[in-house]
Amino acid sequence: MDILITKSNGILTLEFNRPERKNSITTVMYDVMANAIFDAEADPAVRVILIQGKPELFTAGNDLEDFLKNSGTADGGERPVFKFMRALGGATKPVVAAVGGYAIGIGTTLLMHCDLVYAADSAKFSVPFTQLGLCPEFGSSMLLPLNAGHARAAEKLMLGEAFSAQEAYDMGIISKVLPPAEVIGHAQAQAAKLAALPPASIRVTKRLMKSGRTESLNNAIATESTLFSEMLQAPEAKEAFTAFFEKRKPDFSKFA
């Protein structure tokens, strides 16, 4: 089971469980998580959604082999990654995340759609889309500048280099930085607090907080998706992915 799903005391927990592949996410894993979130939305017994990895690793992002193999496929007209992000971004119930180790690519992007995010002081984040000849995804080109300001967001989105938990906190990506051994327990405790509060009050509060940006965020995601798909087929991305699988440094010097 690459995604462990548990339901207890009003909390649905989704846990990345693919350590042999650095918890990289496949299309099947996206589909499983999306369905679990949709089911949780319809289940009155679930009041909170918790997403976590292992204490030493959140997720290395997309499984690139699986990603390239399935990049042109669709599930009912919608790829599983889009289905997952639609489920996550549209969740009316609070979503809590616990991050230890690396959160790469969509591993960082998805956190911007959660409500409470707790990270180990040793955690590392990155959005290395330009390094792969691609562009930001799923609203990160809007949400990161909105939270962090243009200059800091540009450094992360353009250079694609890893950054620390403290930097992520300063940029508004995470709620609190904790010692590694405390992260999952703290996230679970916070989720339990949410589960004990009036559920309608929590849902309405979340809706009000997000209402002012919903339309612009959806527009940003649509634009990113179009450009991302185009760039995925372009020579720059082909060079980046070829270099990755050949374990060499890509050469972008020939591109204008």
HELIX and SHEET records of a PDB file:
HELIX    1   1 PRO A   19  ARG A   21  5                                   3    
HELIX    2   2 THR A   27  ALA A   42  1                                  16    
HELIX    3   3 LEU A   64  ASN A   70  1                                   7    
HELIX    4   4 PRO A   80  GLY A   90  1                                  11    
HELIX    5   5 ILE A  106  THR A  109  1                                   4    
HELIX    6   6 LEU A  110  HIS A  113  5                                   4    
HELIX    7   7 THR A  130  LEU A  132  5                                   3    
HELIX    8   8 SER A  140  ALA A  148  1                                   9    
HELIX    9   9 HIS A  150  LEU A  159  1                                  10    
HELIX   10  10 ALA A  165  ASP A  170  1                                   6    
HELIX   11  11 PRO A  180  GLU A  182  5                                   3    
HELIX   12  12 VAL A  183  ALA A  196  1                                  14    
HELIX   13  13 PRO A  199  SER A  211  1                                  13    
HELIX   14  14 THR A  214  LEU A  232  1                                  19    
HELIX   15  15 PRO A  235  GLU A  246  1                                  12    
SHEET    1   A 6 ILE A   3  SER A   8  0                                        
SHEET    2   A 6 ILE A  11  PHE A  16 -1                                        
SHEET    3   A 6 VAL A  48  GLN A  52  1                                        
SHEET    4   A 6 VAL A  95  VAL A  99  1                                        
SHEET    5   A 6 LEU A 116  ALA A 120  1                                        
SHEET    6   A 6 LYS A 176  LEU A 178  1                                        
SHEET    1   B 3 TYR A 102  ILE A 104  0                                        
SHEET    2   B 3 LYS A 124  SER A 126  1                                        
SHEET    3   B 3 PHE A 163  SER A 164 -1                                        
END                                                                             
